[in-house]
Amino acid sequence: MSRNVKLKIEYDGTGFSGWQKQPKLRTVQGEIEDKLTGILREKITLIGSGRTDVGVHALEQVANFKTETKLNLVSMHRGLNSLLPKDILIKDVEEVDSDFNSRYGAKSRVYRYKICFGKDIFLRRFAWEVSYCLDLSKIKKATKIILGRQNFTSFCVGKSAKPNNHCFVFRAFWKKDGNKLEFEIEADRFLHTMVRSLVGTLIDVGRGYFSLKDFADILKAKDHKKAGLTAPAKGLYLVRVNY
């Protein structure tokens, strides 16, 4: 009987060409599928909760796959982590109902973006180093504008493959700790590069390049050319997928 196995995955996206498997490129999906196929001795296809882009990290990506194996989950878990490269870690392996689909069953996803003021040798691969003087209270006011159901076309890089560009943002907030600044956002769905475009444009608000009205007008414009900076991938993390 076929089994449906769910994985929780952590990875450093620095050395990957994103999540999705691509010919001749190093991807997270490709690495895990390759190791699973070797362990289980059958062709394995992973269904990921979403596709993180080149250089984006994950604290808890979720994926599932169907298998005919009778191998117990503990052995599967140990075997995977012993074979996977050091920039991928399987945090949990769980057998789930046959109809569970990590992509289509997701109710919301949570992303976090990390910013560091000035140079930090230990964060340079995992945060956006900025030298701007920022008005954080202004950034927080602008952030409130994106809450609820909105059309995020202005913050979508490239043509969206989705039938519509509306997303429902449940929460979005900023947190500062010393020389570190974090942005966290939870929504029912995200468009391509949406979080990075939002972060970059909000930083432009904070440094005085855009006013609060400008930001609201950018959202209404449904035109990415109106948006500001696109923050670099290295500061973005998929934190959690909710089902």
C-alpha positions in Angstrom: 0.0 0.0 0.0 1.3 3.5 -0.9 2.3 5.7 2.0 2.3 9.5 2.1 5.3 10.9 3.9 5.6 14.6 5.1 9.0 16.2 5.6 9.9 19.4 7.5 13.0 20.8 6.0 15.6 23.5 7.0 18.1 24.8 4.5 20.7 27.6 3.8 19.7 28.7 0.4 23.0 30.4 -0.4 24.4 27.6 -2.6 21.1 26.6 -4.3 19.3 27.7 -7.5 16.1 27.8 -5.5 13.8 25.0 -4.3 12.4 23.7 -7.6 14.3 20.9 -9.4 16.0 22.1 -12.6 18.3 20.3 -15.1 22.0 20.8 -14.4 21.4 23.1 -11.5 21.8 22.5 -7.7 18.4 22.8 -6.1 17.0 21.7 -2.7 14.2 19.6 -4.2 16.7 17.9 -6.5 19.1 17.0 -3.7 16.4 15.5 -1.5 14.7 13.6 -4.3 18.1 12.1 -5.3 18.9 10.9 -1.8 15.4 9.6 -1.2 15.5 7.7 -4.5 18.8 6.1 -3.4 17.5 5.1 0.1 14.1 3.8 -1.0 15.2 2.4 -4.4 12.2 3.9 -6.2 11.7 7.1 -8.1 10.5 9.8 -5.7 8.8 13.1 -6.6 8.6 15.7 -3.8 5.6 18.1 -3.6 6.8 21.3 -1.9 4.6 23.8 -0.1 6.1 26.5 -2.3 9.0 27.4 -4.4 11.7 29.5 -2.7 13.9 31.5 -5.1 17.6 31.5 -5.6 19.4 32.3 -2.4 16.3 32.2 -0.2 16.5 30.2 3.1 14.0 28.1 4.9 13.6 27.4 8.7 10.7 25.0 8.0 9.8 24.2 4.4 7.2 21.4 4.1 7.1 18.7 1.4 5.5 15.3 0.9 5.9 12.3 -1.3 4.3 9.0 -2.0 6.2 5.8 -1.6 5.7 2.0 -1.5 8.5 1.4 1.0 8.1 -0.4 4.3 11.2 1.3 5.7 10.4 2.8 9.1 10.4 6.6 9.5 13.3 6.7 12.0 15.6 4.9 9.6 14.4 7.1 6.7 15.1 10.2 8.7 18.5 9.1 9.8 19.4 7.9 6.4 18.4 11.2 4.7 20.3 13.4 7.1 23.4 11.2 6.8 23.5 11.6 3.0 22.3 15.2 2.5 24.8 18.0 2.2 25.4 20.2 5.3 23.2 23.0 4.0 20.0 20.9 4.2 18.5 19.4 7.4 15.4 17.2 7.6 13.8 18.3 10.9 10.9 15.9 11.0 9.5 12.9 9.1 5.9 12.0 9.5 3.4 9.7 7.8 0.2 11.6 6.9 -3.2 10.9 5.3 -3.2 9.9 1.7 -4.9 13.1 0.6 -2.5 15.5 2.3 -0.8 17.8 -0.2 1.8 20.2 1.2 1.1 22.8 -1.5 -2.6 22.8 -1.9 -3.4 22.1 1.7 -1.6 25.1 3.1 -3.8 27.7 4.8 -1.0 30.3 5.2 2.7 30.8 5.0 5.0 32.9 7.2 8.1 34.7 5.9 10.7 36.7 7.8 13.2 39.2 6.4 16.4 40.1 8.2 18.2 43.4 8.0 21.5 44.4 9.6 22.6 48.0 10.1 26.2 48.2 9.0 28.7 45.4 8.3 28.4 42.1 10.3 30.9 39.4 9.3 28.6 36.6 10.7 25.4 37.9 9.1 26.6 38.9 5.7 25.2 35.7 4.0 22.0 35.8 6.0 20.8 39.4 6.2 20.7 42.5 4.1 23.3 45.0 5.3 22.0 48.5 5.0 23.6 51.9 5.8 20.5 54.0 5.5 19.1 56.1 8.4 15.5 54.8 8.7 12.3 56.2 10.2 11.0 53.0 11.7 7.7 54.6 12.9 7.0 55.6 9.3 7.8 52.1 8.0 5.4 50.6 10.6 2.6 53.0 9.5 3.1 52.1 5.8 3.1 48.4 6.7 -0.5 48.7 8.1 -1.6 49.6 4.6 -1.0 46.1 3.2 -3.1 44.3 5.8 -6.2 42.4 4.6 -7.0 41.4 1.0 -5.1 43.5 -1.5 -3.9 43.3 -5.1 -0.1 43.0 -4.9 0.7 43.3 -8.6 2.9 46.2 -7.9 5.1 44.0 -5.7 5.3 41.1 -8.1 8.5 40.8 -10.1 7.8 39.5 -13.6 4.5 38.2 -15.0 2.6 36.2 -12.4 1.4 32.7 -13.3 -1.5 33.0 -10.8 -5.0 33.7 -12.1 -5.2 36.8 -9.9 -2.8 38.8 -7.8 -4.9 39.2 -4.7 -3.4 38.0 -1.4 -4.8 38.2 2.1 -2.2 39.4 4.6 -3.1 38.3 8.1 -0.3 40.1 9.9 2.8 42.0 9.1 5.1 43.7 11.6 8.7 44.9 12.3 10.9 44.2 15.3 14.2 45.9 16.1 16.9 44.5 18.3 20.2 46.5 18.5 21.6 46.7 15.0 19.2 44.1 13.7 15.8 44.7 12.1 13.3 41.9 11.2 10.1 42.0 9.1 7.6 39.2 9.4 4.5 38.6 7.3 1.8 35.9 7.1 -0.5 35.6 4.2 -2.7 33.0 2.4 -0.4 33.2 -0.6 2.5 35.1 -2.0 3.4 36.3 -5.5 6.9 35.9 -7.1 9.4 38.0 -5.1 6.5 39.8 -3.3 8.1 39.9 0.1 11.5 41.1 -1.1 9.8 43.9 -3.2 7.6 44.9 -0.2 10.6 45.0 2.1 12.7 47.1 -0.4 9.9 49.6 -1.0 9.1 49.9 2.8 12.8 50.6 3.4 12.5 53.3 0.7 9.6 54.8 2.8 11.8 54.7 5.9 14.7 56.5 4.2 12.4 59.2 2.9 12.4 58.3 -0.7 8.6 57.6 -0.6 5.9 59.2 1.6 3.0 57.2 3.1 0.7 58.4 0.3 3.3 57.3 -2.3 3.3 53.8 -0.8 -0.5 53.6 -0.8 -0.5 54.9 -4.4 2.1 52.2 -5.4 -0.1 49.5 -4.0 -3.1 50.8 -6.0 -1.1 51.3 -9.2 -0.8 47.5 -9.9 2.4 48.3 -11.7 5.8 47.0 -10.5 7.6 49.8 -12.2 6.2 52.1 -9.5 7.7 50.1 -6.6 11.1 50.8 -5.0 14.0 48.6 -4.2 13.8 44.8 -4.3 15.6 43.5 -1.2 18.3 40.8 -1.8 17.4 37.2 -1.5 19.9 36.4 1.3 17.8 38.1 4.0 14.6 36.1 3.3 13.4 33.0 5.2 10.4 30.8 4.9 9.6 30.4 8.6 6.5 28.2 8.7 3.6 26.7 6.7 0.2 26.5 8.4 -2.3 23.8 7.6 
